[in-house]
Amino acid sequence: MQGGWQDTRGAVAATAHLATAARSTAGAAVRRIRREVDWQRRRSALQLRVEAPELFEHLVAQHASPTRRVLAGVDAALQVSKETNLALAADRLDGRVLRPGQRLSFWFQVGRPTARRGYLPGVVLSQGRVISGVGGGLCQLTNLLYWMTLHTPLTVVERWRHSYDVFPDSGRTLPFASGATCAWPSLDLQIENRTAHAFRLSVAVVDQELRGSWSSDAAPLHRYRVYEAAHRIANDSPGVHTRHNVLRRTVLDLDGLEIADELVAENHALMMYEPFLGAGPVRLPLDPV
């Protein structure tokens, strides 16, 4: 009798596991269909041409970030592979021009990062853990695009925040949570041009740096300063901390006079390290790779 009860519980658990897996698979399929329907609906606005830089002589925003970072316990080869992935994706974006009324969709332009297209296993952050995945590391590119765009008059219409705070602040040069995560195809970064001028994107991997810029066919009329406000760390339960902040943007005229102060985003992330760590190599929770 007891054995029968245990067998029943095992069958119930197995059924529940299969049901969860089925829901996950179905959910991914639904998200893929929704994204493709949205792309089809906006197809004309998403088709951006590659144009020469000569007509876009006015630099509006630029940024660079190192492509390699010391991650204790993570195979350094994954960092090298990430550079290949970033270079492949950057090549699909470099030189694209966003004209008035058009929209840049990161995944529409880059496409699915598969081994067949040359993408290699790279570092992927999944549920706050480090794993190896084909196409890993592309979040660095969406991070860069998002940060640069906040310093232009272009409008971010879709951005997904990181759910986990993985890296301690040692060496941080940008405000916490000032990036944008990505996952094919549901977590996209989309940028719309609601101005009267055209903007050209330049992005490439050069000398172990990811470099990017937005330039325009008209001289910029404003400058932008992005800053952090309302930062706090909450101790939700023993050993569990979450980090919260607000990103805001000050708009200045060319003489430095403040014109506006705007809300950019609210961020909430589960911390994957002990708060207030000192300097040292970043140690991350690892899954087998």
The 8 nearest C-alpha neighbors of each residue, nearest first, counted from 0:
[[1, 3, 2, 4, 5, 6, 7, 8],
 [0, 2, 4, 3, 5, 6, 7, 8],
 [1, 3, 5, 0, 4, 6, 7, 8],
 [2, 4, 6, 0, 1, 5, 7, 8],
 [5, 3, 7, 1, 2, 6, 8, 0],
 [4, 6, 8, 2, 7, 3, 9, 1],
 [5, 7, 9, 3, 4, 8, 2, 10],
 [8, 6, 10, 4, 9, 5, 11, 3],
 [7, 9, 11, 5, 10, 6, 12, 4],
 [10, 8, 6, 12, 7, 11, 13, 5],
 [9, 11, 7, 13, 8, 12, 14, 6],
 [12, 10, 8, 14, 9, 13, 15, 7],
 [13, 11, 15, 9, 14, 10, 8, 16],
 [12, 14, 16, 10, 15, 11, 9, 17],
 [13, 15, 11, 17, 16, 12, 10, 18],
 [16, 14, 18, 12, 13, 17, 11, 19],
 [17, 15, 13, 19, 18, 14, 12, 20],
 [18, 16, 20, 14, 19, 15, 21, 13],
 [17, 19, 15, 21, 16, 20, 14, 22],
 [20, 18, 22, 16, 21, 17, 15, 23],
 [19, 21, 23, 17, 22, 18, 24, 16],
 [20, 22, 18, 24, 19, 23, 25, 17],
 [21, 23, 25, 19, 20, 24, 26, 18],
 [22, 24, 26, 20, 21, 25, 19, 27],
 [25, 23, 21, 27, 26, 22, 20, 28],
 [24, 26, 22, 28, 27, 23, 21, 29],
 [25, 27, 23, 29, 28, 24, 22, 30],
 [26, 28, 30, 24, 29, 25, 31, 23],
 [29, 27, 31, 25, 26, 30, 32, 24],
 [28, 30, 26, 32, 31, 27, 33, 25],
 [31, 29, 33, 27, 32, 28, 185, 34],
 [30, 32, 28, 34, 29, 33, 27, 184],
 [33, 31, 29, 35, 34, 30, 36, 28],
 [34, 32, 30, 36, 31, 35, 29, 37],
 [33, 35, 37, 31, 32, 36, 30, 38],
 [34, 36, 38, 32, 37, 33, 39, 31],
 [37, 35, 39, 33, 34, 38, 32, 40],
 [36, 38, 34, 40, 35, 39, 33, 41],
 [39, 37, 35, 41, 40, 36, 42, 34],
 [38, 40, 42, 36, 37, 41, 35, 43],
 [39, 41, 37, 38, 42, 36, 43, 35],
 [42, 40, 38, 39, 44, 43, 45, 37],
 [41, 43, 39, 45, 44, 38, 40, 46],
 [42, 44, 45, 46, 41, 101, 40, 39],
 [43, 45, 101, 41, 42, 102, 46, 100],
 [46, 44, 42, 102, 43, 47, 103, 101],
 [47, 45, 43, 44, 42, 48, 101, 102],
 [48, 46, 95, 96, 45, 97, 49, 103],
 [47, 49, 95, 96, 50, 46, 94, 97],
 [48, 50, 95, 94, 96, 47, 51, 93],
 [51, 49, 94, 48, 95, 96, 52, 199],
 [50, 52, 53, 94, 49, 54, 55, 199],
 [51, 53, 55, 54, 50, 56, 94, 199],
 [54, 52, 55, 51, 56, 50, 216, 57],
 [55, 53, 52, 216, 56, 51, 215, 50],
 [56, 54, 216, 215, 52, 53, 214, 57],
 [55, 57, 54, 53, 58, 216, 215, 214],
 [56, 58, 215, 214, 218, 55, 59, 217],
 [59, 57, 214, 60, 56, 213, 215, 212],
 [58, 60, 214, 213, 57, 219, 151, 215],
 [61, 59, 213, 212, 147, 150, 58, 151],
 [62, 60, 212, 211, 147, 213, 59, 63],
 [61, 63, 211, 210, 147, 212, 143, 64],
 [64, 62, 210, 209, 211, 208, 65, 61],
 [63, 65, 209, 208, 66, 210, 62, 143],
 [66, 64, 208, 67, 207, 209, 63, 68],
 [65, 67, 208, 207, 209, 82, 64, 68],
 [68, 66, 65, 78, 207, 69, 79, 208],
 [67, 69, 70, 66, 65, 78, 75, 281],
 [68, 70, 71, 280, 281, 67, 75, 73],
 [71, 69, 281, 73, 282, 68, 72, 280],
 [70, 72, 282, 73, 281, 280, 69, 283],
 [71, 73, 70, 74, 282, 285, 283, 75],
 [74, 72, 70, 71, 75, 77, 285, 129],
 [73, 75, 76, 77, 72, 78, 70, 71],
 [76, 74, 78, 77, 73, 79, 69, 70],
 [77, 75, 79, 74, 78, 80, 121, 81],
 [78, 76, 121, 80, 75, 79, 74, 122],
 [77, 79, 81, 75, 76, 80, 67, 121],
 [78, 80, 76, 81, 82, 77, 75, 83],
 [81, 79, 77, 83, 82, 78, 121, 119],
 [82, 80, 84, 78, 121, 136, 79, 83],
 [81, 83, 85, 80, 79, 84, 86, 66],
 [84, 82, 86, 80, 81, 85, 87, 79],
 [85, 83, 81, 87, 82, 118, 86, 134],
 [86, 84, 82, 88, 83, 87, 89, 137],
 [85, 87, 89, 83, 84, 88, 204, 82],
 [88, 86, 84, 90, 85, 89, 83, 91],
 [89, 87, 85, 91, 90, 86, 109, 84],
 [88, 90, 86, 92, 91, 203, 87, 202],
 [89, 91, 87, 93, 88, 92, 86, 203],
 [92, 90, 88, 89, 109, 93, 108, 87],
 [93, 91, 89, 90, 95, 94, 108, 88],
 [92, 94, 201, 202, 90, 95, 89, 200],
 [93, 95, 49, 200, 201, 50, 199, 96],
 [96, 94, 49, 48, 200, 93, 92, 47],
 [97, 95, 199, 198, 48, 47, 98, 49],
 [96, 98, 198, 197, 101, 199, 47, 192],
 [97, 99, 197, 101, 96, 100, 198, 192],
 [100, 98, 192, 101, 195, 194, 193, 196],
 [101, 99, 192, 193, 98, 102, 191, 44],
 [100, 102, 44, 98, 99, 192, 97, 191],
 [103, 101, 191, 45, 190, 44, 192, 104],
 [102, 104, 190, 189, 45, 105, 191, 97],
 [105, 103, 189, 107, 106, 188, 108, 102],
 [106, 104, 188, 108, 107, 109, 187, 103],
 [105, 107, 109, 110, 108, 104, 187, 184],
 [106, 108, 104, 105, 110, 109, 38, 45],
 [107, 109, 106, 105, 110, 91, 104, 92],
 [110, 108, 106, 91, 88, 107, 105, 111],
 [111, 109, 106, 107, 108, 112, 105, 183],
 [110, 112, 113, 183, 109, 106, 184, 116],
 [113, 111, 134, 118, 110, 116, 114, 133],
 [114, 112, 115, 116, 118, 111, 133, 134],
 [113, 115, 118, 117, 116, 119, 133, 112],
 [114, 116, 113, 117, 118, 112, 119, 111],
 [117, 115, 114, 113, 118, 112, 111, 87],
 [118, 116, 114, 115, 119, 113, 87, 84],
 [117, 119, 114, 134, 84, 113, 116, 112],
 [118, 120, 133, 134, 80, 121, 114, 117],
 [121, 119, 133, 132, 131, 134, 135, 80],
 [122, 120, 135, 77, 81, 131, 132, 80],
 [121, 123, 135, 131, 136, 77, 130, 132],
 [124, 122, 135, 130, 131, 129, 132, 125],
 [125, 123, 129, 128, 127, 130, 126, 122],
 [124, 126, 128, 127, 123, 129, 130, 163],
 [127, 125, 128, 124, 163, 162, 129, 269],
 [126, 128, 125, 163, 124, 271, 165, 129],
 [129, 127, 125, 284, 124, 126, 285, 130],
 [128, 130, 124, 285, 123, 286, 125, 284],
 [131, 129, 123, 286, 288, 122, 124, 128],
 [130, 132, 122, 288, 121, 123, 120, 135],
 [133, 131, 120, 135, 121, 123, 134, 130],
 [134, 132, 120, 119, 135, 121, 118, 113],
 [135, 133, 118, 112, 119, 84, 120, 121],
 [134, 136, 121, 122, 123, 132, 133, 137],
 [135, 137, 81, 138, 122, 121, 139, 123],
 [138, 136, 139, 140, 135, 85, 134, 141],
 [139, 137, 141, 140, 180, 136, 181, 142],
 [140, 138, 142, 137, 141, 136, 143, 85],
 [139, 141, 143, 138, 142, 137, 144, 85],
 [142, 140, 144, 138, 143, 139, 179, 145],
 [143, 141, 178, 179, 139, 145, 140, 144],
 [142, 144, 140, 146, 141, 145, 147, 139],
 [145, 143, 141, 147, 142, 146, 148, 140],
 [144, 146, 148, 142, 143, 147, 141, 178],
 [145, 147, 143, 149, 148, 144, 142, 178],
 [148, 146, 144, 150, 149, 145, 60, 61],
 [147, 149, 145, 150, 151, 146, 144, 153],
 [148, 150, 146, 147, 151, 145, 225, 223],
 [149, 151, 223, 148, 147, 60, 222, 152],
 [150, 152, 148, 153, 149, 59, 60, 147],
 [153, 151, 154, 150, 194, 149, 148, 192],
 [154, 152, 192, 151, 191, 148, 193, 155],
 [153, 155, 191, 190, 156, 192, 152, 193],
 [156, 154, 190, 157, 189, 191, 153, 158],
 [155, 157, 189, 190, 154, 191, 158, 188],
 [158, 156, 189, 188, 155, 187, 159, 190],
 [157, 159, 188, 179, 160, 187, 156, 189],
 [160, 158, 179, 180, 186, 161, 157, 181],
 [159, 161, 179, 180, 162, 158, 266, 178],
 [160, 162, 180, 163, 179, 159, 268, 176],
 [163, 161, 268, 160, 269, 267, 164, 126],
 [164, 162, 268, 269, 127, 161, 165, 270],
 [163, 165, 270, 268, 269, 271, 166, 162],
 [166, 164, 271, 163, 270, 127, 167, 272],
 [165, 167, 164, 168, 281, 272, 271, 283],
 [168, 166, 169, 276, 165, 281, 272, 274],
 [167, 169, 171, 170, 166, 276, 175, 275],
 [168, 170, 278, 171, 167, 277, 279, 276],
 [169, 171, 168, 172, 278, 167, 173, 279],
 [172, 170, 168, 169, 173, 174, 167, 175],
 [171, 173, 170, 174, 168, 175, 169, 64],
 [174, 172, 171, 175, 177, 176, 226, 146],
 [175, 173, 177, 227, 176, 226, 172, 171],
 [174, 176, 177, 173, 227, 244, 168, 171],
 [177, 175, 178, 174, 266, 161, 160, 244],
 [176, 178, 175, 174, 146, 173, 179, 142],
 [179, 177, 142, 176, 145, 146, 180, 160],
 [180, 178, 142, 160, 159, 141, 158, 145],
 [179, 181, 138, 161, 159, 160, 141, 178],
 [180, 182, 186, 187, 138, 179, 183, 141],
 [183, 181, 186, 184, 185, 187, 180, 138],
 [184, 182, 185, 186, 111, 181, 106, 187],
 [183, 185, 182, 186, 31, 106, 187, 34],
 [184, 186, 183, 30, 187, 182, 31, 34],
 [187, 185, 181, 182, 184, 183, 159, 188],
 [186, 188, 181, 185, 105, 106, 189, 184],
 [189, 187, 158, 157, 105, 104, 190, 141],
 [188, 190, 104, 157, 103, 156, 155, 187],
 [191, 189, 155, 103, 102, 154, 156, 104],
 [192, 190, 102, 154, 101, 153, 193, 155],
 [191, 193, 99, 153, 100, 194, 101, 154],
 [194, 192, 100, 99, 191, 153, 154, 195],
 [193, 195, 192, 196, 99, 153, 152, 100],
 [194, 196, 99, 193, 197, 98, 192, 100],
 [197, 195, 194, 99, 216, 217, 98, 198],
 [196, 198, 98, 97, 215, 216, 99, 96],
 [199, 197, 215, 97, 214, 96, 213, 98],
 [198, 200, 96, 214, 213, 95, 215, 94],
 [201, 199, 213, 94, 95, 93, 212, 96],
 [200, 202, 93, 212, 211, 94, 213, 199],
 [201, 203, 211, 93, 210, 89, 212, 200],
 [204, 202, 210, 89, 209, 205, 86, 211],
 [203, 205, 209, 208, 86, 210, 207, 206],
 [204, 206, 208, 207, 203, 209, 210, 86],
 [207, 205, 208, 204, 209, 65, 66, 210],
 [208, 206, 66, 205, 65, 204, 67, 209],
 [209, 207, 65, 66, 205, 206, 64, 204],
 [208, 210, 204, 64, 63, 203, 66, 65],
 [211, 209, 63, 203, 202, 208, 62, 204],
 [210, 212, 202, 201, 62, 61, 63, 203],
 [211, 213, 61, 201, 60, 200, 62, 214],
 [212, 214, 200, 60, 59, 199, 61, 198],
 [215, 213, 58, 59, 199, 57, 198, 55],
 [216, 214, 198, 55, 57, 217, 197, 199],
 [215, 217, 55, 54, 197, 57, 56, 196],
 [218, 216, 215, 57, 219, 196, 55, 197],
 [217, 219, 57, 220, 216, 215, 59, 58],
 [220, 218, 221, 59, 217, 57, 222, 215],
 [219, 221, 253, 252, 218, 222, 251, 217],
 [222, 220, 252, 251, 219, 253, 250, 223],
 [221, 223, 251, 250, 252, 253, 224, 150],
 [224, 222, 250, 150, 249, 251, 225, 248],
 [223, 225, 249, 248, 226, 250, 222, 150],
 [226, 224, 248, 247, 249, 223, 246, 227],
 [227, 225, 247, 246, 248, 224, 174, 228],
 [226, 228, 246, 245, 174, 247, 244, 230],
 [229, 227, 245, 230, 244, 246, 226, 247],
 [230, 228, 244, 245, 231, 227, 243, 246],
 [229, 231, 244, 228, 243, 245, 227, 232],
 [230, 232, 243, 242, 229, 233, 244, 241],
 [233, 231, 242, 241, 243, 240, 234, 230],
 [232, 234, 241, 240, 235, 242, 231, 243],
 [235, 233, 240, 236, 239, 241, 232, 237],
 [234, 236, 239, 240, 233, 241, 237, 238],
 [235, 237, 239, 234, 238, 240, 233, 241],
 [238, 236, 239, 235, 234, 240, 233, 273],
 [237, 239, 236, 240, 234, 273, 235, 272],
 [240, 238, 236, 237, 235, 234, 241, 270],
 [241, 239, 234, 233, 270, 235, 269, 238],
 [242, 240, 269, 233, 270, 268, 232, 243],
 [241, 243, 232, 268, 267, 231, 233, 269],
 [244, 242, 267, 231, 266, 230, 232, 268],
 [243, 245, 230, 229, 266, 265, 228, 231],
 [244, 246, 265, 228, 227, 229, 264, 266],
 [247, 245, 227, 264, 263, 226, 228, 265],
 [248, 246, 262, 263, 226, 261, 225, 227],
 [247, 249, 225, 261, 224, 260, 226, 263],
 [248, 250, 260, 224, 223, 259, 261, 251],
 [249, 251, 223, 259, 258, 257, 222, 260],
 [252, 250, 257, 222, 256, 255, 258, 221],
 [251, 253, 221, 255, 256, 254, 222, 220],
 [252, 254, 255, 221, 220, 251, 222, 256],
 [255, 253, 252, 256, 251, 257, 221, 222],
 [254, 256, 251, 252, 253, 257, 222, 221],
 [257, 255, 251, 252, 254, 258, 253, 250],
 [258, 256, 251, 250, 259, 255, 252, 249],
 [259, 257, 251, 250, 256, 252, 260, 249],
 [260, 258, 250, 249, 257, 261, 251, 248],
 [259, 261, 249, 248, 250, 247, 262, 258],
 [262, 260, 248, 247, 263, 259, 249, 250],
 [261, 263, 247, 264, 248, 246, 260, 245],
 [262, 264, 247, 246, 261, 248, 265, 245],
 [265, 263, 246, 245, 262, 266, 247, 244],
 [264, 266, 245, 244, 246, 267, 263, 243],
 [267, 265, 244, 243, 245, 176, 264, 268],
 [266, 268, 243, 242, 162, 241, 244, 265],
 [269, 267, 163, 162, 242, 164, 241, 270],
 [268, 270, 241, 163, 164, 240, 242, 162],
 [271, 269, 164, 241, 240, 272, 163, 268],
 [270, 272, 165, 164, 269, 127, 163, 273],
 [273, 271, 270, 274, 165, 167, 166, 283],
 [272, 274, 276, 275, 271, 270, 238, 240],
 [275, 273, 276, 272, 270, 240, 167, 232],
 [274, 276, 277, 273, 167, 168, 272, 169],
 [277, 275, 274, 273, 167, 278, 272, 169],
 [278, 276, 275, 279, 169, 167, 168, 274],
 [277, 279, 169, 276, 280, 170, 167, 168],
 [278, 280, 281, 277, 169, 276, 282, 167],
 [281, 279, 71, 282, 69, 70, 278, 169],
 [280, 282, 70, 71, 279, 283, 166, 69],
 [283, 281, 71, 70, 280, 284, 72, 272],
 [282, 284, 285, 281, 129, 128, 71, 165],
 [285, 283, 128, 129, 286, 282, 127, 271],
 [286, 284, 129, 128, 283, 287, 130, 72],
 [285, 287, 130, 129, 288, 128, 284, 131],
 [288, 286, 285, 130, 131, 129, 73, 128],
 [287, 131, 130, 286, 285, 129, 132, 74]]
